[in-house]
Amino acid sequence: MPTVDDVLEQVGEFGWFQKQAFLNLCLLSVTFAPIYVGIVFLGFTPDHRCRSPGVAELSRRCGWSLAEELNYTVPGPGPAGQCRRYEVEWNQSALGCVDPLAGLAANGSHLPLGPCRHGWVYDTPGSSIVTEFNLVCEAAWKVDLFQSCVNVGFFLGSLVIGYIADRFGRKLCLVATTLTSSVLGVLTAVAPDYVSLLLFRLLQGLVSKGSWMAGYTLITEFVGSGYRRTVAIVYQMAFTVGLVLLSGLAYAIPHWRWLQLAVSLPTFLLLLCYRFVPESPRWLLSQKRNTEAIKIMDHVAQKNGKLPSADLKTLSLEEDAVAEKLSPSFVDLVRSQNVRKYTFILMYLWFTSSVLYQGLIMHVGATGGNLYLDFLYSALVEFPAAFIILVTIDRFGRLYLLAGSNLLAGAACFFMVFISLHWLSIVVACGGRMGITIVFQMVCLVNTELYPTFIRNLAVMVCSSLCDLGGVITPFLVFRLMEVWEGLPLILFAVLGLVAGGMSLLLPETKGVALPETIEEAENLGRKAKPQENKIYLQVKTSELAGT
């Protein structure tokens, strides 16, 4: 009985039909970028100082410049000037225009300082959730919580939405999650207060990553085996296109509510594009809906200008026999020695990938000179990262590329600590960003290649959940550690990346190795394979006997 891959070889592995569906799904990948790293612009913290009643009037009366006003009325640069104010009544007539506080400090002692009771003044022409909800000083951790909420949603959604996609179908899951994410994106833009903002962000995270993953699964199930790796990498490159577009939109729209609307409203148009994306025939076959699967494959043949396969009516899943015998279990991920080793190493690699990827983006955004250009430069290096994977993966294998990219990202973070020149720091950060981008794409591929078929999806789901947990804590690591020392997060990232590079070499090389079907085959990955001639000969003889 022919499998889907056999039929795709006849009707077109990546013909006009697949290209059309792939383009529509790539648009989904583009729209996921603002959700994943939009915190850089939505939660931008500009220079600020305490609002002191009477200062503006005194400044106007005395004709001060902004520099003179800051010099006379703000306690100093840094946290002291941003979160504390002089306990002075600025409306009193005794204050002069030249060093007005000189006569108030007895014997040269310091004036008492107090909290910012009347809010803050922000030095920015636009707005962010920070400026609107005053998320600075003692409330600065609420910015971290805002980003952590979306990552908590990612974590929960990877479990819930994955089940929905397997239970009710890829396309239904795709349409439902895209519609829900679009609505929640608009609700985020009109959120009246901080609490509702967190709720909408959490719910959007719950469905948005599931939507992206459903698109990823759907397109890889629709193309031939020779194109899966390429479309998977290009699908992730579409995410990079979203990053580039986000930097341009954020520059053109400096107000966070309008920016949020600008990235949310176009996603409704994706619902119109999904009529060109049918259900996965592999999923239909797994649900014993063979008639629908055959109809879709016949449609693919027509769109690709091919004749329908003569064996189309006997279409089946290659995994059917295995699936009937083996049932997935969480225990299978840790029961045997080598598979247990794969599980723990991959969990760590997923975790460090998320921490370094998001951490570098946030650190550059918090320390950069020009937020928009620095974000753009670091996003552009993801394109050569994808090209490097396509060119080198079959030549050098998975492990050396995975380990080397981790070491590159860790080393870049380490050297950034000692670089004072801003432009050089950005160049090194871009190198680290390229390295961790390669890691992100490689760890996803390696994760699927190390586990047998019946627990492959479960393994990816469990291991990649550590990626979302890493995203939950990354904002706190970056912004809170920077309050202690600006280079402290980079030291932590360097250690995580360098250790990940070493741990990657403990995994077996999967280049040119068939995907394992059983736990025993997964355990023996990396060991010298026994000759297969006898097995092949037996299969040929069995086929000949069956035909006679």
For each residue, the residues with C-beta under 8 A, 3 or more apart:
1: 311 314 315 316
2: 6 7 309 311 312 314 315 316
3: 6 7 315 316 317 318
4: 7 8 221 281 282 285 297 315 317 318
5: 8 9 224 225 318
6: 2 3 9 10 309 311
7: 2 3 4 10 11 297 309 311 312 315
8: 4 5 11 12 13 223 224 300
9: 5 6 13 224
10: 6 7 301 306 307 309
11: 7 8 15 297 300 301 304 306 308 309
12: 8 15 16 17 18 300 301 304 305 306
13: 8 9 18 223 224 225 226 227
14: 18 19 223 224 227 231
15: 11 12 18 19 300 303 304 305 306
16: 12 19 20 303 304 305
17: 12 20 21 299 300 303 304
18: 12 13 14 15 21 22 219 222 223 227 300 304
19: 14 15 16 22 23
20: 16 17 23 24 276 303
21: 17 18 24 25 218 219 222 276 277 278
22: 18 19 25 26 219 222 223 231 234 235
23: 19 20 26 27
24: 20 21 27 28 270 273 274 276 277
25: 21 22 28 29 215 218 219 235 277
26: 22 23 29 30 234 235 238
27: 23 24 30 31 238 270 273
28: 24 25 31 32 174 178 211 212 215 270
29: 25 26 32 33 212 215 216 235 236 238 239 242
30: 26 27 33 238 239 241 242 245
31: 27 28 34 35 242 263 266 267 270
32: 28 29 35 36 208 209 211 212 239 242
33: 29 30 36 37 38 239 240 241 242 243 245 246
34: 31 37 38 242 246 263
35: 31 32 38 150 181 185 204 205 208
36: 32 33 150 239
37: 33 34 40 243 246 358 361
38: 33 34 35 41 42 246 260 263
39: 42 43 143 146 147 150 362 475
40: 37 43 44 250 361 362 365 371 375
41: 38 44 128 246 250 256 259 371 375
42: 38 39 128 129 146 256 259 260
43: 39 40 128 129 130 135 143 146 147
44: 40 41 124 128 130 365 371
45: 48 128 130 135 136 140 143 366
46: 122 123 124 128 130 131
47: 82 122 123 124
48: 45 82 120 121 122 123 131 136
49: 70 74 81 82 120 121
50: 74 82 83 84 85 116 118 119 120 121
51: 116 118 119 120 121
52: 55 73 85 86 88 90 118
53: 90 91 118
54: 57 58 89 90 91
55: 52 58 59 69 73 90
56: 59 60
57: 54 60 61 90 91
58: 54 55 61 62 64 73 90 91 95 97 100
59: 55 56 62 63 64 68 69 73
60: 56 57 63
61: 57 58 97
62: 58 59 97
63: 59 60 97
64: 58 59 68 69 72 97
65: 68 69
66: 69 70
67: 70 71
68: 59 64 65 71 72
69: 55 59 64 65 66 72 73
70: 49 66 67 73 74 81
71: 67 68 74
72: 64 68 69 99 100 101
73: 52 55 58 59 69 70 86 90 101
74: 49 50 70 71 81 85
75: 80 81 84 85 86 113
76: 80 81
77: 80 81
78: 81 82
79: 82 83 84 137 483
80: 75 76 77 83 84 113
81: 49 70 74 75 76 77 78 84
82: 47 48 49 50 78 79 120 136 137
83: 50 79 80 115 116 136 137 138
84: 50 75 79 80 81 113 114 115 116
85: 50 52 74 75 113 114 115 116 117
86: 52 73 75 101 111 112 113 114
87: 111 112 113 114
88: 52 101 104 111
89: 54 92
90: 52 53 54 55 57 58 73 95
91: 53 54 57 58
92: 89 95
93:
94: 103
95: 58 90 92 100 101
96: 99 100 103
97: 58 61 62 63 64 100
98:
99: 72 96 102
100: 58 72 95 96 97 103 104
101: 72 73 86 88 95 104 105 111
102: 99 105
103: 94 96 100
104: 88 100 101 111
105: 101 102 108 109 110 111
106: 109
107:
108: 105
109: 105 106
110: 105 113
111: 86 87 88 101 104 105
112: 86 87
113: 75 80 84 85 86 87 110
114: 84 85 86 87 117
115: 83 84 85 137
116: 50 51 83 84 85 119 120 137
117: 85 114
118: 50 51 52 53
119: 50 51 116 134
120: 48 49 50 51 82 116 134 136
121: 48 49 50 51
122: 46 47 48 130 131
123: 46 47 48
124: 44 46 47 127 128 131 254
125: 254
126: 254 255 256
127: 124 131 132 254 255 256 257
128: 41 42 43 44 45 46 124 131 132 256
129: 42 43 132 133 135 143 146 194 197 256
130: 43 44 45 46 122 133 134 135 136 143
131: 46 48 122 124 127 128 134
132: 127 128 129 256
133: 129 130 139 142 193 194 197
134: 119 120 130 131 139
135: 43 45 129 130 139 140 142 143 146 194
136: 45 48 82 83 120 130 139 140
137: 79 82 83 115 116 140
138: 83
139: 133 134 135 136 142
140: 45 135 136 137 143 144 479
141: 144 145 476 479 480
142: 133 135 139 145 146 194
143: 39 43 45 129 130 135 140 146 147 475 479
144: 140 141 147 148 475 476 479 480
145: 141 142 148 149 198 475
146: 39 42 43 129 135 142 143 149 150 197 198 201 475
147: 39 43 143 144 150 151 471 474 475
148: 144 145 151 152 471 472 473 475 476
149: 145 146 152 153 198 201 202 205
150: 35 36 39 146 147 153 154 201 202 204 205 471
151: 147 148 154 155 205 468 469 471 472 474
152: 148 149 155 156 202 205 468 472
153: 149 150 156 157 201 202 203 204 205 206 207 208 209
154: 150 151 157 158 205 206 208 209 467 468 471
155: 151 152 158 159 465 468 469 472
156: 152 153 159 160 206
157: 153 154 160 161 205 206 207 208 209 210
158: 154 155 161 162 209 210 213 461 464 465 468
159: 155 156 162 163 461 465
160: 156 157 163 164 206 210
161: 157 158 164 165 173 177 206 207 209 210 211 213 214
162: 158 159 165 166 210 213 457 461
163: 159 160 166 167
164: 160 161 167 168 173 176 210
165: 161 162 168 169 170 173 210 213 214 217
166: 162 163 283 457
167: 163 164
168: 164 165 172 173
169: 165 172 173 279 280 283 284 287
170: 165 173 174 214 217 218 221 279 280 283
171: 174 175 218 274 277 278 279 280
172: 168 169 175 176 279
173: 161 164 165 168 169 170 176 177 210 211 214
174: 28 170 171 177 178 211 214 215 218 274 277
175: 171 172 178 179 271 274
176: 164 172 173 179 180 207
177: 161 173 174 180 181 207 208 210 211 214
178: 28 174 175 181 182 211 267 270 271 274
179: 175 176 182 183 268 271
180: 176 177 183 184 203 207
181: 35 177 178 184 185 204 207 208 211 267
182: 178 179 185 186 264 265 267 268 270 271
183: 179 180 186 187
184: 180 181 187 188 200 203 204 207
185: 35 181 182 188 189 204 260 263 264 265 267
186: 182 183 189 190 261 264 265
187: 183 184 190 191 200
188: 184 185 191 197 200 201 204 260 264
189: 185 186 257 258 260 261 264
190: 186 187 257
191: 187 188 196 197 200
192: 196
193: 133 196 197
194: 129 133 135 142 197 198
195: 198 199
196: 191 192 193 199 200
197: 129 133 146 188 191 193 194 200 201
198: 145 146 149 194 195 201 202
199: 195 196 202 203
200: 184 187 188 191 196 197 203 204
201: 146 149 150 153 188 197 198 204 205
202: 149 150 152 153 198 199 205 206
203: 153 180 184 199 200 206 207
204: 35 150 153 181 184 185 188 200 201 207 208
205: 35 149 150 151 152 153 154 157 201 202 208 209
206: 153 154 156 157 160 161 202 203 210
207: 153 157 161 176 177 180 181 184 203 204 210 211
208: 32 35 153 154 157 177 181 204 205 211 212
209: 32 153 154 157 158 161 205 212 213 468
210: 157 158 160 161 162 164 165 173 177 206 207 213 214
211: 28 32 161 173 174 177 178 181 207 208 214 215
212: 28 29 32 208 209 215 216
213: 158 161 162 165 209 210 216 217
214: 161 165 170 173 174 177 210 211 217 218
215: 25 28 29 174 211 212 218 219 235
216: 29 212 213 219 220 232 235
217: 165 170 213 214 220 221 280
218: 21 25 170 171 174 214 215 221 222 277 280
219: 18 21 22 25 215 216 222 223 231 235
220: 216 217 223 228 231 232
221: 4 170 217 218 280 281 282 283
222: 18 21 22 218 219 280 281
223: 8 13 14 18 22 219 220 227 228 231
224: 5 8 9 13 14 227 228
225: 5 13 228
226: 13
227: 13 14 18 223 224 230 231
228: 220 223 224 225 231 232
229: 232 233 393 445
230: 227 233 234 390
231: 14 22 219 220 223 227 228 234 235
232: 216 220 228 229 235 236 441 444 445
233: 229 230 236 237 386 389 390 441
234: 22 26 230 231 237 238 386
235: 22 25 26 29 215 216 219 231 232 238 239
236: 29 232 233 239 240 386 440 441
237: 233 234 240 241 382 383 386
238: 26 27 29 30 234 235 241 242
239: 29 30 32 33 36 235 236 242 243
240: 33 236 237 243 244 379 382 383 386 437
241: 30 33 237 238 244 245
242: 29 30 31 32 33 34 238 239 245 246
243: 33 37 239 240 246 247 375 379 382
244: 240 241 247 248 376 379 380
245: 30 33 241 242 248 249
246: 33 34 37 38 41 242 243 249 250 263 375
247: 243 244 250 251 372 373 375 376 379
248: 244 245 251 252 372 376
249: 245 246 252 253 259 262 263
250: 40 41 246 247 253 254 259 372 375
251: 247 248 254 372
252: 248 249
253: 249 250 258 259 262
254: 124 125 126 127 250 251 259
255: 126 127 258 259
256: 41 42 126 127 128 129 132 259 260
257: 127 189 190 260 261
258: 189 253 255 261 262
259: 41 42 249 250 253 254 255 256 262 263
260: 38 42 185 188 189 256 257 263 264
261: 186 189 257 258 264 265
262: 249 253 258 259 265 266
263: 31 34 38 185 246 249 259 260 266 267
264: 182 185 186 188 189 260 261 267
265: 182 185 186 261 262 268
266: 31 262 263 269 270
267: 31 178 181 182 185 263 264 270
268: 179 182 265 271
269: 266 272 273
270: 24 27 28 31 178 182 266 267 273 274
271: 175 178 179 182 268 274
272: 269 275
273: 24 27 269 270 276 277
274: 24 171 174 175 178 270 271 277
275: 272
276: 20 21 24 273
277: 21 24 25 171 174 218 273 274
278: 21 171 296 299
279: 169 170 171 172 283 284 292 296
280: 169 170 171 217 218 221 222 283 284
281: 4 221 222 284 285 293 296 297 315
282: 4 221 285 286 293 317
283: 166 169 170 221 279 280 286 287
284: 169 279 280 281 287 289 290 292 293 296
285: 4 281 282 288 289 290 293 315 316 317
286: 282 283 317 323
287: 169 283 284
288: 285
289: 284 285 292 293
290: 284 285 293 294 315 316
291: 294 295
292: 279 284 289 295 296
293: 281 282 284 285 289 290 296 297 315
294: 290 291 297 298 312 313 315
295: 291 292 298 299
296: 278 279 281 284 292 293 299 300
297: 4 7 11 281 293 294 300 301 308 309 312 315
298: 294 295 301 302 308 312
299: 17 278 295 296 302 303
300: 8 11 12 15 17 18 296 297 303 304
301: 10 11 12 297 298 304 306 307 308 309
302: 298 299 305 306 308
303: 15 16 17 20 299 300
304: 11 12 15 16 17 18 300 301
305: 12 15 16 302
306: 10 11 12 15 301 302
307: 10 301
308: 11 297 298 301 302 312
309: 2 6 7 10 11 297 301 312
310:
311: 1 2 6 7 314 315
312: 2 7 294 297 298 308 309 315
313: 294
314: 1 2 311
315: 1 2 3 4 7 281 285 290 293 294 297 311 312
316: 1 2 3 285 290 320
317: 3 4 282 285 286 320 323
318: 3 4 5
319: 322 323 453 454
320: 316 317 323 324
321: 324 325
322: 319 325 326 453 454 517
323: 286 317 319 320 326 453 454
324: 320 321
325: 321 322
326: 322 323 452 454 518
327: 454
328: 332 454 455 457 458
329: 332 455
330: 333 334 458 462
331: 334 335
332: 328 329 335 339 455 458 519
333: 330 339 340 343 451 455 458 459 462
334: 330 331 339 340 343
335: 331 332 339 340 519
336: 339 340 519 522 523
337: 340 341 523
338: 341 342 508 522 523 525
339: 332 333 334 335 336 342 343 450 451 519 522 523
340: 333 334 335 336 337 343 344
341: 337 338 344 345 506
342: 338 339 345 346 450 451 507 522
343: 333 334 339 340 346 347 459 462 463
344: 340 341 347 348
345: 341 342 348 349 503 504 506 507
346: 342 343 349 350 443 446 447 450 459 463 507
347: 343 344 350 351 462 463 466
348: 344 345 351 352 466 499 500 503
349: 345 346 352 353 402 406 439 443 500 503 504
350: 346 347 353 354 443 447 463 464 465 466 467 470
351: 347 348 354 355 466 467 469 470
352: 348 349 355 356 406 439 470 496 497 499 500
353: 349 350 356 357 436 439 440 443 467 470 500
354: 350 351 357 358 466 467 468 469 470 471 474
355: 351 352 358 359 470 471 473 474 477 493 496
356: 352 353 359 360 409 410 413 432 436 439 493 496 497
357: 353 354 360 361 433 436 437 440
358: 37 354 355 361 362 470 471 474 475
359: 355 356 362 363 474 477 478 489 493
360: 356 357 363 364 378 409 413 429 432 433 436 493
361: 37 40 357 358 364 365 375 378 433
362: 39 40 358 359 365 366 474 475 478 479
363: 359 360 366 367 429 478 482 489 490
364: 360 361 367 368 374 375 378 426 429
365: 40 44 361 362 368 371 374 375
366: 45 362 363 478 479 482
367: 363 364 425 482 486
368: 364 365 371 373 374 375 422 426
369: 374 422
370: 373 374
371: 40 41 44 365 368 374 375
372: 247 248 250 251 375 376
373: 247 368 370 376 377
374: 364 365 368 369 370 371 377 378 426
375: 40 41 243 246 247 250 361 364 365 368 371 372 378 379
376: 244 247 248 372 373 379 380
377: 373 374 380 381 426 430
378: 360 361 364 374 375 381 426 429 430 433
379: 240 243 244 247 375 376 382
380: 244 376 377 383 430
381: 377 378 384 385 430 431 433 434 437
382: 237 240 243 379 385 386 433 434 437
383: 237 240 380 386 387
384: 381 387 388 434
385: 381 382 388 389 434 435 437 438 441
386: 233 234 236 237 240 382 383 389 390 437 441
387: 383 384 390 391
388: 384 385 391 392 401 434 438
389: 233 385 386 392 393 401 438 441 442
390: 230 233 386 387 393
391: 387 388 395
392: 388 389 395 396 401
393: 229 389 390 396 397 398 401 442 511
394: 511
395: 391 392
396: 392 393 400 401
397: 393 400 401 509 510 511
398: 393 401 402 442 445 446 449 509 510 511
399: 402 403 504 505 507 508 509
400: 396 397 403 404
401: 388 389 392 393 396 397 398 404 405 438 442
402: 349 398 399 405 406 438 439 442 443 446 504 507
403: 399 400 406 407 501 502 504 505
404: 400 401 407 408 501
405: 401 402 408 409 435 436 438 439 442 501
406: 349 352 402 403 409 410 435 436 439 497 498 500 501 504
407: 403 404 410 411 435 497 498 501
408: 404 405 411 412 431 432 434 435
409: 356 360 405 406 412 413 432 433 435 436 439 493 497
410: 356 406 407 413 414 432 493 494 495 496 497 498 499 500 501
411: 407 408 414 415 432 494 497 498
412: 408 409 415 416 428 429 431 432 435
413: 356 360 409 410 416 417 432 490 491 493 494 497
414: 410 411 417 490 491 494 498
415: 411 412 418 419 428
416: 412 413 419 425 428 429 432 487 490
417: 413 414 487 490 491 494
418: 415
419: 415 416 424 425 428
420: 425
421: 424 425
422: 368 369 425 426
423: 426 427
424: 419 421 427 428
425: 367 416 419 420 421 422 428 429
426: 364 368 374 377 378 422 423 429 430
427: 423 424 430 431
428: 412 415 416 419 424 425 431 432
429: 360 363 364 378 412 416 425 426 432 433
430: 377 378 380 381 426 427 433 434
431: 381 408 412 427 428 434 435
432: 356 360 408 409 410 411 412 413 416 428 429 435 436 497
433: 357 360 361 378 381 382 409 429 430 436 437
434: 381 382 384 385 388 408 430 431 437 438
435: 385 405 406 407 408 409 412 431 432 438 439 497
436: 353 356 357 360 405 406 409 432 433 439 440 497
437: 240 357 381 382 385 386 433 434 440 441
438: 385 388 389 401 402 405 434 435 441 442
439: 349 352 353 356 402 405 406 409 435 436 442 443 500
440: 236 353 357 436 437 443 444
441: 232 233 236 385 386 389 437 438 444 445
442: 389 393 398 401 402 405 438 439 445 446
443: 346 349 350 353 402 439 440 446 447
444: 232 440 441 447 448 460 464
445: 229 232 398 441 442 448 449
446: 346 398 402 442 443 449 450 507 510
447: 346 350 443 444 450 451 459 460 463 464
448: 444 445 451 456 460 515
449: 398 445 446 510 513 515
450: 339 342 346 446 447 459 507 508 510 516 522 525
451: 333 339 342 447 448 455 456 459 460 516 522
452: 326 455 456 515 516 517 518 519 521 522
453: 319 322 323 456 515 516 517
454: 319 322 323 326 327 328 517
455: 328 329 332 333 451 452 458 459
456: 448 451 452 453 459 460 515
457: 162 166 328 460 461
458: 328 330 332 333 455 461 462
459: 333 343 346 447 450 451 455 456 462 463
460: 444 447 448 451 456 457 463 464
461: 158 159 162 457 458 464 465
462: 330 333 343 347 458 459 465
463: 343 346 347 350 447 459 460 466
464: 158 350 444 447 460 461 467 468
465: 155 158 159 350 461 462 468 469
466: 347 348 350 351 354 463 469 470
467: 154 350 351 353 354 464 470 471
468: 151 152 154 155 158 209 354 464 465 471 472
469: 151 155 351 354 465 466 472 473
470: 350 351 352 353 354 355 358 466 467 473 474
471: 147 148 150 151 154 354 355 358 467 468 474
472: 148 151 152 155 468 469
473: 148 355 469 470 476 477
474: 147 151 354 355 358 359 362 470 471 477 478
475: 39 143 144 145 146 147 148 358 362 478 479
476: 141 144 148 473 479 480
477: 355 359 473 474 480 481 489 492
478: 359 362 363 366 474 475 481 482 489
479: 140 141 143 144 362 366 475 476 482 483
480: 141 144 476 477 483 484
481: 477 478 484 485 488 489 492
482: 363 366 367 478 479 485 486 488 489
483: 79 479 480
484: 480 481 488
485: 481 482 488
486: 367 482
487: 416 417 490 491
488: 481 482 484 485 491 492
489: 359 363 477 478 481 482 492 493
490: 363 413 414 416 417 487 493 494
491: 413 414 417 487 488 494 495
492: 477 481 488 489 495 496
493: 355 356 359 360 409 410 413 489 490 496 497
494: 410 411 413 414 417 490 491 497 498
495: 410 491 492 498 499
496: 352 355 356 410 492 493 499 500
497: 352 356 406 407 409 410 411 413 432 435 436 493 494 500 501
498: 406 407 410 411 414 494 495 501 502
499: 348 352 410 495 496 502 503
500: 348 349 352 353 406 410 439 496 497 503 504
501: 403 404 405 406 407 410 497 498 504 505
502: 403 498 499 505 506
503: 345 348 349 499 500 506
504: 345 349 399 402 403 406 500 501 507
505: 399 403 501 502
506: 341 345 502 503
507: 342 345 346 399 402 446 450 504
508: 338 399 450 525 526 527
509: 397 398 399 513 526
510: 397 398 446 449 450 513 525
511: 393 394 397 398
512:
513: 449 509 510 525
514:
515: 448 449 452 453 456
516: 450 451 452 453 521 522 525
517: 322 452 453 454 521
518: 326 452 521 522
519: 332 335 336 339 452 522 523
520: 523 524
521: 452 516 517 518 524 525
522: 336 338 339 342 450 451 452 516 518 519 525
523: 336 337 338 339 519 520
524: 520 521 527
525: 338 450 508 510 513 516 521 522
526: 508 509
527: 508 524
528:
529: 532
530:
531: 534
532: 529 535 536
533: 536 537
534: 531 537 538
535: 532 538 539
536: 532 533 539 540
537: 533 534 540 541
538: 534 535 541 542
539: 535 536 542 543
540: 536 537 543 544
541: 537 538 544 545
542: 538 539 545 546
543: 539 540 546 547
544: 540 541 547 548
545: 541 542 548
546: 542 543
547: 543 544
548: 544 545
